[in-house]
Amino acid sequence: MSLAVQAAPGRFTPVFLRSHGLSESQIGILLALPTACSLLSTPLVCSFADRHKARESTALATQTLSTIFFLLQIIALPGLGLIQGGSVFAFFLLVRILQVMFFNPAYSLLISIVLSRLKLLHGHKGHELLGQERLWGAVSWAVVSLVLGVMLDTFSSMLSVYLLFGFFSCSYLCCLFRFARSSKLLSEHMEGSTMEEEENIIANNGTESLELESSSYSPLFVVRHMLNSEGVSSILFFNLVFWESAGMSVIENLVFLFFKDELNSSNVLCGVTVLITVVFEIPIFARAPSLLSSLGAPALAKIGALGYVVRTAGYVIAPHVWFVLLMEPLHGVTFGTFHTASIAYISDRVPIQLESSGQALVSVVSALGRIMGAVCGGYMMEVYGSQILFGSSAILVALATLLFHLSEKRSHQMVESAFESEYI
C-alpha cells in the first residue's frame, strides 16, 4: 500500500510539476531540496522512535502529515488560478519540503517495522524474507503507474494524480492505524514493550543484541559500529549507495521527460515501461532469501549497479523508444537487487535495537545521492542534453562499483591470509 501511495505521482512527478510551467532546473530543485531537508528529519524521527519504542505510532503520525501537505498542492492547479506566476515555484518548494520531511522518516520506519516482525517470526535471518513482502509493493507500483498513465492521457488533467493519491493514502493510513492499535494492545497484553519482547526473542535466535544507553540510539553510533567491524569496505559500500542513488534519481526523476520530449512517448507508454520493470523485479524479490544466501548482499549490490550502467549506456548509444523498452527490464534488475542488498547489508551488521537507526543511515546516504542526481541531473539535461547526462551517470556508478569490488576482494584476501597464518 505504501508503494501505491508513492506511485501517484511516482515517476510522473516531473511531468506533474512541468504542467505548472516549471523548467527542468526548477524541477531538479523541487526534487532535491525537500530531500535535503529530510536528511535532518529522518535520523531524528527514527532515533526518537527507537528510543521511545514507538515505531508504529510515529510512522502513522508522520505519514498523516505527509499526506496532508501533498494534498495541499491541489490549490496550485492551473485551472483554479489561485497561485500564478513566480509564486508557483515558491509554493511548491515550501509544500514539498514539508511533505518530504515527514514522508521519508515514515518510509524508513515502515521498513524497520517489517524487518522486526520478520525477525520475530523467522529468527535472525528473517530480514532475508523482506523481498517477498516487497514484491507486492512492486506490483502496486506497476498497476498504479499504468492506471495513472491511462488517466492522464484520457482526461488530460493533473487532478487524476490527486484522486489516486488521496484514495491510496486514505487506505494506507487506515492500515497503519489498525496496525499501530494492534501493536499497542499486544504491548499492554504482554505487560511490557513489544519491541523489548522482540529483542529477547530475536536475541535467542542468534541476532546481536546490545545493552545501549539512550545516546547510542542514533545513526552516528551505527557508523562507528560499522567502521569498527567492516572498515574501509563499509565506507566504499556507502559510496556505492550514494552514486547508485544519484543515478537512480536521474532515471526516476528525469527519464519520463526524456521519453516524452526526445522520444515522443505518450503517458500510457511511460506507464508501460514501469510495468515492464516490475515484471523483472518480482522474481528477484520472490527469490531474495536464496539470492542473499548464495551470493550475499555485496555481490547483489554490484549486480544491481552494473545493470544500471548497461541501461544508461544504452540510452546514449541508441536513443530510440523501442530500444528503450528493451532496456527497461534492467531497471527492474537494478532496483530489485540493490534494494534487497542495501537493506540486508545493514540488517546483517547492526544490533536489533538499532534497526530503525541503521535503515535511517541508508536513507540519509541515499537521500544525499538523490539530491545530487536531481539537482545536477536537471541542470545537465537543460544545458548539455540527455546524452551527456546519462553517459556521465553511467561512468560514475561504474567507478563506484569498481572501488567497492576491489575493497571486498582485498578484505577477503586479508581474511584468508589471517586464517592460513592461524592454521599454520
Order of alpha helices (4+ residues) and beta strands (2+ residues): alpha-alpha-alpha-alpha-alpha-alpha-alpha-alpha-alpha-alpha-alpha-alpha-alpha-alpha-alpha-alpha-alpha
